Amino acid sequence: MPQAHPDLAAALIRLGRIKYDEVDLDVVLSTIVQVAKDTLPGTAEVSVTLVQGTQAHTAAYTGELALTLDEWQYAHGRGPCLDAATTGTAMLVSDMAAESRWPEWAARAHGAGAASSLSIGLPIQEAVVGALNIYGAAPGVLDRQVELAQTLAGYAAIALANVHLYESTATLAQQMQEAMQSRAVIEQAKGIIMGQRRCTADEAFAILARVSQDSNRKLREVAESLVDRAVHGPRD
């Protein structure tokens, strides 16, 4: 029987507070990745991969490290997050420096600062699969978190399945497109911040996230406002 984790109950409460008739896919995904990062010890960054047909994309992420390593996998058609999504199983990389299943990706991940990873399959809908991807700050830190991560991923899958806009494949495809557009405007906003403040992509994302939290607005809305001001100037 799994041992109780002190943060698991709090994590499930946070997921349980989602009002599915009032929020969209973007909010649910953002909540899931942040809850996972806060709950799983040794975690550096978290992302969610969604796969529909042959199309995969990162629908939510807590930092640039996760996004960069996810997108390498999509571009090359291989990696633990894709395997976890398509098989529905857990893919653990205990030590990037010793990983042999995906050596090129592991070498890139190790160089970028991810020492380990864990991807858990998310069975979402008949036509859509996904994965919860956890990147570890040190080798071996995720080895003992597999069971906890699977429990959390199970509840995350339920949360995704309960979003009222997930009722049909057509609606889901529309929401996935919106999620991709949302990420695009966030990338634009990050570029503007990087140019203005001479900061890194991670620092720009952190600034956006802080403004979003402080103003109680969606990250996408904050990014859209910034891009609009940059293009059209301040509103009177």
C-alpha positions in Angstrom: 0.0 0.0 0.0 1.5 3.4 -0.9 2.7 5.6 1.9 0.9 8.9 2.3 2.8 11.9 1.1 2.4 15.1 3.1 1.9 17.2 0.0 -0.4 14.8 -1.9 -3.5 15.7 -0.1 -2.9 19.4 -0.7 -2.2 18.8 -4.4 -5.5 16.8 -4.8 -7.4 19.6 -3.0 -5.9 22.1 -5.5 -6.9 20.0 -8.4 -10.3 19.4 -6.9 -11.0 23.1 -6.6 -11.0 23.6 -10.4 -14.4 24.7 -11.5 -14.7 22.9 -14.8 -17.7 24.8 -16.0 -15.9 28.1 -15.6 -12.3 27.5 -16.9 -10.7 26.5 -20.2 -8.1 24.0 -21.1 -5.3 26.5 -20.6 -6.1 27.1 -17.0 -6.5 23.4 -16.2 -3.1 22.5 -17.8 -1.3 25.4 -16.0 -2.7 24.3 -12.7 -1.6 20.7 -13.3 2.0 21.5 -14.1 2.3 23.9 -11.1 0.8 21.5 -8.7 3.2 18.7 -9.9 6.2 21.0 -9.5 5.1 22.0 -6.0 4.4 18.4 -4.9 7.2 16.2 -6.3 10.5 16.6 -4.4 13.6 17.2 -6.5 11.6 18.6 -9.4 13.2 21.4 -11.5 10.5 21.9 -14.2 7.3 20.2 -15.3 5.4 20.1 -18.6 2.4 18.5 -20.2 2.6 16.9 -23.7 -0.6 16.5 -25.8 -0.6 14.2 -28.8 -3.4 14.1 -31.4 -2.7 11.9 -34.4 0.9 12.7 -35.4 0.9 16.1 -33.9 2.5 16.7 -30.5 3.0 19.9 -28.6 3.7 21.1 -25.1 0.5 22.6 -23.9 1.8 23.8 -20.5 5.1 24.2 -18.8 6.7 25.8 -15.8 10.0 26.9 -17.4 12.0 27.1 -20.6 14.1 23.9 -19.7 11.0 21.7 -20.0 9.8 23.3 -23.2 13.2 23.1 -24.9 13.7 19.4 -24.1 10.1 18.5 -25.1 10.4 20.2 -28.4 13.6 18.4 -29.3 11.7 15.2 -28.9 8.8 16.4 -31.2 11.3 17.5 -33.9 13.1 14.2 -33.8 10.1 11.9 -33.2 11.6 10.1 -30.2 12.0 10.5 -26.5 10.5 9.6 -23.1 7.6 12.0 -23.2 6.4 10.7 -26.6 6.8 7.1 -25.5 5.0 7.7 -22.3 2.1 9.4 -24.2 1.7 6.7 -26.8 2.1 3.7 -24.5 0.5 5.1 -21.4 3.3 4.0 -19.2 6.0 5.6 -17.0 9.3 6.4 -18.5 12.1 7.0 -15.9 15.5 8.4 -16.8 17.4 8.1 -13.5 20.6 9.7 -14.7 20.9 11.6 -18.0 24.6 11.1 -18.1 24.1 7.3 -18.2 20.9 7.1 -20.4 21.2 4.8 -23.4 17.6 4.6 -24.8 17.6 8.2 -26.1 21.3 9.1 -26.0 21.2 12.3 -28.1 18.3 13.8 -26.2 19.8 12.8 -22.8 23.1 14.5 -23.7 21.2 17.6 -24.7 19.1 17.4 -21.5 22.2 16.9 -19.3 23.9 19.9 -20.9 20.9 22.1 -20.4 20.7 21.3 -16.7 18.2 18.4 -16.4 19.9 15.6 -14.5 16.9 13.1 -14.6 13.4 12.9 -15.9 10.1 11.1 -15.4 7.2 11.0 -17.9 3.8 9.5 -17.0 1.2 8.7 -19.7 -2.1 10.6 -19.4 -5.0 8.7 -21.0 -7.2 11.7 -21.8 -9.6 10.8 -24.6 -9.9 8.2 -27.4 -8.3 10.4 -30.0 -5.9 12.3 -27.7 -3.1 11.1 -25.4 -0.6 13.0 -23.3 2.1 12.8 -20.8 3.1 14.6 -17.6 6.8 15.3 -17.8 8.9 15.9 -14.7 12.5 17.1 -15.0 14.8 16.4 -12.0 17.4 18.7 -10.6 19.8 15.9 -9.7 20.4 12.2 -10.7 18.2 9.7 -8.9 15.9 12.3 -7.3 12.8 11.0 -9.2 13.5 7.3 -8.6 11.4 7.2 -5.5 8.7 9.6 -6.9 7.3 7.2 -9.6 4.4 6.0 -7.5 3.5 9.5 -6.3 3.8 10.9 -9.8 1.6 8.2 -11.2 -1.0 9.0 -8.5 -0.9 12.7 -9.3 -1.0 12.0 -13.0 -4.1 9.9 -12.5 -5.9 12.7 -10.9 -4.6 15.1 -13.5 -6.0 12.9 -16.2 -9.4 13.0 -14.4 -9.2 16.7 -14.2 -8.5 17.0 -17.9 -11.3 14.6 -18.7 -13.7 16.7 -16.6 -13.1 19.9 -18.5 -16.5 20.7 -20.0 -14.9 21.6 -23.3 -13.4 18.2 -23.6 -16.7 16.6 -24.6 -15.9 16.0 -28.3 -12.8 15.5 -30.4 -13.8 18.5 -32.5 -13.9 20.7 -29.5 -10.7 19.3 -28.2 -8.9 19.9 -31.5 -10.1 23.6 -31.3 -8.8 23.9 -27.7 -5.5 22.4 -28.7 -5.2 24.9 -31.5 -6.0 27.7 -29.0 -3.4 26.3 -26.6 -0.8 26.5 -29.4 -1.8 30.0 -30.2 -1.6 30.9 -26.6 2.0 29.6 -26.4 2.9 31.6 -29.5 1.8 34.9 -28.0 3.7 34.0 -24.8 6.8 33.5 -26.8 6.3 36.9 -28.5 5.9 38.6 -25.1 9.0 36.9 -23.8 11.0 38.2 -26.8 9.8 41.7 -26.1 10.8 41.4 -22.4 14.2 40.0 -23.3 14.8 42.9 -25.6 13.7 45.5 -23.1 15.5 44.1 -20.1 18.4 42.2 -21.6 17.4 39.1 -19.7 17.2 35.4 -20.5 14.2 33.5 -21.7 13.7 31.9 -18.3 13.9 35.3 -16.6 11.4 36.7 -19.1 9.0 33.9 -18.5 9.3 34.4 -14.7 8.4 38.1 -15.1 5.3 37.2 -17.1 4.3 34.5 -14.6 4.8 37.0 -11.7 2.6 39.6 -13.4 0.0 37.0 -14.1 -0.1 35.9 -10.5 0.0 39.4 -9.0 -2.8 40.7 -11.3 -4.9 37.5 -11.1 -5.0 37.3 -14.9 -4.2 34.4 -17.2 -0.7 34.2 -18.5 -2.0 34.5 -22.1 -3.9 37.7 -21.3 -0.8 39.3 -19.8 1.2 38.3 -22.8 -1.4 39.6 -25.3 -1.5 42.9 -23.5 2.2 43.3 -23.6 2.4 42.4 -27.3 -0.5 44.8 -28.1 1.3 47.7 -26.3 4.5 46.9 -28.2 2.7 46.9 -31.6 0.2 49.7 -31.1 1.6 51.8 -28.2 -0.1 52.6 -24.9 -3.9 53.0 -25.0 -5.3 56.4 -24.0 
